[in-house]
Amino acid sequence: MQSSQKTQVQTHTGEKPYGCEECSRQFSRLGHLKTHVRTHTGEKPYKCEECSRQFSRLGQLKTHVRTHTGEKPYKCEECSRQFSHLSTLKTHMRTHTGEKPYRCEECSRQFSRLGYLKTHMQTHTGEKPYRCEECSRQFGQLGNLMTHMHTHTGEKPYKCEECSKQFSQLSQLKRHMRTHTGDRPYRCEECCWQFSRLGHLKRHVRTHTGEKPYKCEECSRQFSQLDNLKTHMRTHTGEKPYRCEECSKQFCQQSGLMAHMPTHTDEKPYRCEDCSGQFCDLGTLIRHMRTHTGEKPYKCEECSRQFSRLRTLKTHMQTHTGEKPYRCEECSRQFSTLAHLKKHMRTHTGEKPYRCEECSRQFSELGNLKKHMRTHTGEKPYKCEECSRQFSHLDTLKTHMQTHTGEKPYRCEECNRQFSTLTHLKSHMRTHTGEKPYKCEECSRQFSQLGNLKTHVRTHTGEKLYRCEECSKQFSESGSLKRHVRTHTGVTLQV
């Protein structure tokens, strides 16, 4: 009883009569000193009967045994969650109380756990005490080093119970699990969209703020996502890291390679319910569906014009900014899109990669081949709403529409005469300039209009395209046929 009273008095007086011979640290109780001495001697007298692990303190052994028994004697009064350690319960209670007793002296930030504060302090000191023996990379936290080591060992200790896929990091497994659960814990405050990853939410928020933190050093163009900057940089470097194993064609984006691959397999697993058209990737089907729905989800902030494709909107925006990032190395002409530059380059190389299967004629642009094919198929998809006349080319329909509207938007600067088409104006201008660009290969005679040259050439070939329906007489010019027809009708030409 006397010893107990003496110990109690020391807790009030602060007296610590028991000193450690090794480090001079002092204790109020002899038992505490004995326990402390084991940190110097390494003695661990308490052994677990289950796994033979040893401990320097009896309390540590008791706590450890609960990992085998599953005992969790400490219960949270707020949420009924149970814990095996009292200290873990105390730490957990702070999630309810919001208490953050550990404060950073540098920036006043507060933390609920001492470990969090210690880790945070390294952001101020720059300390990275944990070093990888393989590559010498250093880390501020032991956990980060252990995770990093998996990149050397190839170890993937975290396994998905649903699909057996394995991961090197617990955080990767947690993210992966959301693909099974559909959980999206990160929510945008602006539009309430939800995301499965915090990184995805941060990128999305930039669509509201307009922030573009990633800048191209070459042309100063800015991007909201790092991946977009990396992809853009390939337009300067010409790098195409994605290569098709079948035909060796290379692509600057993985999505481009993925879309290309079905051209070898002919696989088109995505089918349109409206027209039964089939597509090799989902994105192409979604874009195709807008041709049925008329949906144009991409809107220009400058002029409110809307587009069915994001790429088309981006190209359109250059009409406002005047940006032409693609330059021809041959003639220095600049273009707003890479596709336009590629088409232009064919004017230098003479390349005509598109060939007609019917007549073997070749074209430098796919659009020109498609228009040409209509001369074989007779297809006329463009119809005039006024007179129902049909045309094979959209430009021809637009020109025809001016016969109804009377519009003549092209004006001669010399004589103020107006024309419905630019071609007609150009032909007319030759009456002022005297230019005759069309030359006969037989006699070197020159003409201001191509039609006149073609008519003249028939005087050499003897070809007579125009035939009288009454007597079958043939003529090389339409004017000659018209004059001849009057000999049958009796109509006289008035002078």
Secondary structure, 3 states (H helix, E strand, C coil): CHHHHHHHHHHHHCCCCEECCCCCCEECCHHHHHHHHHHHHCCCCEECCCCCCEECCHHHHHHHHHHHHCCCCEECCCCCCEECCHHHHHHHHHHHHCCCCEECCCCCCEECCHHHHHHHHHHHHCCCCEECCCCCCEECCHHHHHHHHHHHHCCCCEECCCCCCEECCHHHHHHHHHHHHCCCCEECCCCCCEECCHHHHHHHHHHHHCCCCEECCCCCCEECCHHHHHHHHHHHHCCCCEECCCCCCEECCHHHHHHHCHHHHCCCCEECCCCCCEECCHHHHHHHHHHHHCCCCEECCCCCCEECCHHHHHHHHHHHHCCCCEECCCCCCEECCHHHHHHHHHHHHCCCCEECCCCCCEECCHHHHHHHHHHHHCCCCEECCCCCCEECCHHHHHHHHHHHHCCCCEECCCCCCEECCHHHHHHHHHHHHCCCCEECCCCCCEECCHHHHHHHHHHHHCCCCEECCCCCCEECCHHHHHHHHHHHHCCCCCC
